[in-house]
Amino acid sequence: TGKPGAEIPPGARRSLGSYLLLVLAAALATSLRLPWTIAAAVLAIAAIVVGIRLLRASRGRPTAVWNPLVIASLAMSGFVLLTSGASIVAWDAQIALQECQDRALTISAKAQCQAEFSDSLLGRFTTGG
């Protein structure tokens, strides 16, 4: 165990690297506009599956040193899935917001778009439709 990380097999490092790239891609995809936000949800689901498989495979092995990182990344992937899922649930309101903001030329017009979006969501979730 002379070098740091020497006890971690190269295959495990590759798997961890691929997993972290999935998590990063999912987080970055949340900034995309609809319909591309769906990619964030798909990537987050893939990252959660791969992360759980990494945790299960590392039980009782030296690679368990990576478990805190994997667990934190799983939490982040869950948050990405939650936020992108919320965008998908509020699809029509999100599309209306994007279109409104595309037309808005001033800061006050953009604020009006945001207010209409908030009212739309509030109406949707308080009246059920």
MIDO-926372 format. One record per residue: residue in one letter; z, x, y of N, C-alpha, C in turn. Coordinates in steps of 0.2 Angstrom, whole numbers, plus 5000, padded with zeros to 4 digits. Atoms other than C-alpha are relative to their C-alpha. Example, Ala and Ser with C-alpha at 12.3 -4.5 7.8 and 13.67 -1.06 7.14 Angstrom:
A500050044994503950624978500050045006;S499949964994503650684995500349965005;
//
This chain:
T500050044994500050005000500050045006;G500049964994499650145012499749975006;K500350034994498450055024500249925000;P499850074999498949885032499449964997;G500650055003497949745022499750034994;A500349975006497549865008500149954994;E499950045006498349744995499749935000;I500450075000497249595001499350024997;P500649985003495749594990499449985004;P500550014995494049594999499749934999;G500250075001493549424991500449955004;A499550044996495149344999499850015008;R500249994993494649425016499449965002;R500650044999492949355015500149935000;S499950075000493549185011500449985006;L499650014994494849195025499550005006;G500550004994493449245037499649945001;S500450065000492349105032500449945002;Y499650054998493748985034500150005007;L499950004993494149045051499449995004;L500650014997492349035056499949925000;L500150075001492348855050500549965006;V499550034995493948815061499750015007;L500349984993493148905076499449955002;A500650044999491448805074500349935001;A499750074999492448645073500349995007;A499750014994493448675088499550015006;L500650004995491848725098499649945000;A500450065000490948575092500349945004;T499750054997492148465100499849995008;S500250014993491448505117499349985001;L500750035000489748445112500049925002;R500050074998489148275118499849964993;L500250045006488848125106499350005000;P499850015006488048115094500350074996;W499849935003488448305091500750014998;T499350005001490248275091500249994993;I500050015007490048215073500150064996;A500049935004489748395068500850035000;A499349985000491548435074500449974994;A499650035005492248305062499850034993;V500249975006491248365048500250074998;L499849935000491648545051500850004999;A499250005001493548505052500149984993;I499950025007493448415036499950054995;A500149945004492648565028500550055000;A499449954998493948675036500649984996;I499450025003495348575029500050014993;V500149995008494648575011500050074999;V500049925001494348765012500750035001;G499349974998496048795020500549984994;I499650025006496948695006499950044994;R500249965006495948784993500350075001;L499849934999496448955001500850004999;L499250005001498348905001500149994993;R499950015007498248844983499950074996;A500249945004497349004977500550065002;S499549944999498649124986500749994998;R499350015003500149054978500250064996;G499849955004501149204972499650065000;R500549945000499849334977500250035007;P499949974993499949464991499649975005;T500450034994498649365001500449955003;A499550054997500149245004500250025007;V499949974993500349355020499649965005;W500450034996498949255027500249925001;N499850075000499749085024500249975006;P499850034994500549055041499449995004;L500650014996498849085049499649944997;V500450065003497948965037500449935001;I499650064998499348835040499949985007;A500150024993499148845059499349985001;S500750024999497248835057499949934997;L500150075003497448685046500349955005;A499850044995498448605059499549995006;M500550004995497148645072499449964998;S500650045002495748575061500249934999;G499850075000496748415059500049975007;F500050034993496948395078499249995002;V500750014999495048425079499749944997;L500250065004494748295066500249945004;L499750064997495848175075499749985007;T500350014994495048205092499349984999;S500750025001493248195086500049934997;G499950075002493748045076500149955005;A499950054995494347955091499449995004;S500650014996492747995100499549954996;I500550045004491747915085500249935000;V499750075000492947765085499849965007;A500250034993492547735104499350025002;W500749984999490747775102499649975006;D500350034995490047645114500350025007;A499649984993491347685128499850075001;Q500249934998490947875126499350015002;I500750004998489147845127499949985007;A500050034993489347735143500350065005;L499749954996490447875150499550065001;Q500549944999489148015147499449985004;E500650034996487747905154500249995007;C499750014994488847865169500150075004;Q499949934997489248045172499450045001;D500749974998487448095171499749985006;R500350034994487047975185500450025006;A499649994994488548025196499950065003;L500249954996488148135210500650035004;T499549984996489848145218500750004996;I499450005003491648185213500349934999;S499750075001492148005217499649964995;A500450045005490747935207500250024993;K499749975007491348045192500749974999;A499450035001493047975195500049934998;Q500150075001492447805195499849994993;C500250005007491547835178500650014996;Q499449985004493247905171500449935000;A499650064999494147745178499749954995;E500350055004492847635170500150014992;F499949985007493047725153500749994998;S499350015001494947715154500149924999;D500050075001494747525157499749974994;S500350025006493547505143500450014994;L499649985005494647595131500649965000;L499450044999496247505137499849924998;G500250075002495247335135499949994993;R500250005007494647385118500650004995;F499450005004496347425111500549955001;T499550054999497347295119499849934998;T500250075002496247145115499750004993;G500349995006495547215099499350004999;G500750005001493747225103499750025006;
//
